[in-house]
Amino acid sequence: MGSQEVSNVDCQGKHVTVAGLGVSGIPAARALHERGALVTVVNDGDDERSRAQAAELEALGITVRLGDGDTLPGSTELVVTAPGWKPGKPLFTAAAEAGVPVWGDVELAWRLRGQDGREPAPWLAVTGTNGKTTTVRMLASILEAAGLRTAAVGNIGVSLLDAVLGDETYDVLAVELSSYQLHWAPSLRAHSGAVLNLAPDHLDWHGSMAGYAADKGRIYEGNRVACVYNAQDAATEDLVREADVEEGCRAIGFTLGTPGPSQLGVVDGILVDRAFVADRQEQAQELAETSDVNPSAPHNIANALAAAALARAFGVPPKAVRDGLRAFRPDAHRIEHVADVSGVTYIDDSKATNTHAAEASLASYDPIVWIAGGLAKGATFDELVTGAAKRLKGVVLMGADRALIREALARHAPEVPVVDLDRTDTGAMSAAVREAARLAGPGDTVLLAPACASMDMFVNYNKRGEAFADAVRELADESA
């Protein structure tokens, strides 16, 4: 199916089960109901919040079943699932046995786009283990600088259904897609797609690294103009080779080194394009300076190059790339400078929820007192610790799976002092910051880059980052 072809979805009278309340489930249930579907929402939880959400949907005439997300309603003809629900859930096993298709909210949005008679906006899609949100927001900033009507949507926290079905008209959408969303989006065909990097993550969900990579690689299926890959991460290039794309679609690499033909890269502090120029063998187009990227840490420059590649694939002029990057401001908790206290710099990278993200963060500073730990999600830490060992002045560990990091430190950095905080109360982060301050001296960086998810102690990585920032400010006030 071509990228602009619209596949009609006849919802009228169709029995659809929506799996999961929340960011994706509620918009899906509403959209289907509005189009005449007979919607039943099933949800594992039966708490106060779920009951309040259920009441709102039931007032519209939507059936909601709380506390049982495993049983497939007998009349179901289609399941639309929240992306995080694992493929092995009994609900999906029952659907497969009954021959009932399972879509995610992204698949539903893809199939419903353009059904109101408007020309559907092309999707520039981004996935990867790390950097997705930053890259998509950079991309949206570049597209806006080119005068295009756009929005950053998808896994970034903005419902694709709302973007596709809302009143706003877009020229192009910058779409962040997680591996979960891609798993449940079999017919997605983007204008151009990018895989930023590939490292072990969510293996408990996907079952294996091969399964995780295969779902990431779905972003390239049916691409029309460009498959953007990381020339310094061979696994991403392998995914391009395996993809079934439209004729004429090109493989476009990005690299922090000097780019070859059909690549974007860096030369003497300048981001340059050797992909979207008339003579790729002899020409290079200057796009921006590395100082235009905020922050200009190496992994963030890679994000900027990927965003630029997708924008250039869409025909954006060089000046818009520079102006868009200059206008971009990073989100909170992504390598965010909190304060300098007694000559020590405190950096909040709570968004580093896996080892790959933490590796990039640790590579940006030296020497470091590292605050780490949380939920490991099946990860191992030997490679991360080996790579960072020489930069570490001390480590403060907290969270459910901190022992895994402690053991890796004992094997690969035995000389680095480690504080093991065995507490999960509300004052734990404050204690961690104080221990880090004790280990740090002038010129050092205290870095919160947990390499783990936050849900063992915090609602999300934002709350973890806020707790860190509050503790640092408290320290600053005492030192003033």
Disulfide bonds with the S-S distance in Angstrom:
none
